[in-house]
Amino acid sequence: MLTEAPRLPVLTADFTSPAQWVAGRSWAYPDGGPVNPGDDKLDHLVPDAAYSRSGTFWARRRPEGTWSTGLLTTEGSDEDFMVRAGDVLEARVRLPHAEGAWPAIWTWRDGGQEVDVFEYHPDNPDLLELTNHVRDAHHSHRDPSITPGALVDLRVRFGARSITWWVNGTHVFADHRGVGRTWHAHLIVNLSISAGRYHPAPAPGVSEMSFEVPVLRVYRSTGTVV
């Protein structure tokens, strides 16, 4: 009987490392950024290390109405790490409180290849959005343990035939679509700000918000063993 070999860590996120992560730009945004209003975002990406390199991703209101926001990506870094089909990503996140916050961990390459490990909007306080944009599958996961300010453990297996999600150790969704055997993509971690079309924009009195990613790792199988 064939069983899967043990998985080895191929990425342990060191957000302080410029060799591993690039701050403040991504080709998932038009022309690499800094703004993306067409996606209902008030973001103005900034490379300032204080907005992302500590693992706490900040957003702060700018005078003209956009928000300085933190984003890190492996795209364009010296190590140029990409997640592959079959990899498992594990992350721990602390969800934000303020309406308008839009945290996410996701993938991107060459204008697509997007899988959303998670997205969250505090106006839906008990809901995580889990999405495979590569082959069009989506799940809205509701759970009383999902609340603003909560620490949440996420685990995602990027299967060729099915992407599988676990939340706080519980299997919550398998899309039975997968990403295909040759899929690969860069990682993005960021805090966006909703512009108000689909989710409420920040209240006028709110000037900053944040979310945390204390842990992010990717594991890869070494093959199969008998």
Steps between C-alpha positions, in 0.01 A plus 500: 500500500633844406483773760614859482850570629549743788481866412797726554483876560605691189401845629496633853395860463755756615318820419808705589698341215517700174641189333176315580239777479454820300302777671255745350456384141337216309402434140164387638438878508487703175856591395626345825313753714475701709121527455225265383163682501357266237498221759305715750814576699615821668854364523809708438783248535807618688842330531549633854613207716282621788190407301580130453847373593415428865223259396240757603347652188387859546275738311484873572272763349661747260388863462360447147278211610702192407681292762869419532499121517749219563555224247769234472554265207756241401462624141818676387701404807847347475368162612194529270311237701189350341243264642452186288219253446503257792648745750342563840489849648447557870443842651381661820327836469342748739194652337442877499217682680416803289245491220671572170797275579561235234784264597605212277760238424493410130697394195573671169703450182489643146161665529323222687562165671320645803401286796376683808618316810259731677334839479313668786268798543399599855149598382452121464663427835465118503587434132819409314506505120692206347538520121662317210501752214708267282208261449210704639407358840400689815389430854373738768598341831299612801615409847443657845875480562549749215468844660678836476824474696504118499811293439422256219705204377476431127622201301463466123610220271534620140403170340515448126146358507362659815601786728423419863462746786519448877409768755612462860582136432162412348453405136254753359512483118634297206423659165549189280637730231866544593766699319645247253831317520718780362357787703739729688467854633654762727364579845346831607411608853331836540241721664273671249231759575151467355374795296132435578359331190473149646598556865484814713783749471664605829300731724613865484645493851725197433856595405690171527448123516711185496510123487775257602664195346713344776565179303512405132665184369485293182568125493580282200493124459824326410305246290331169580619206701371147542 
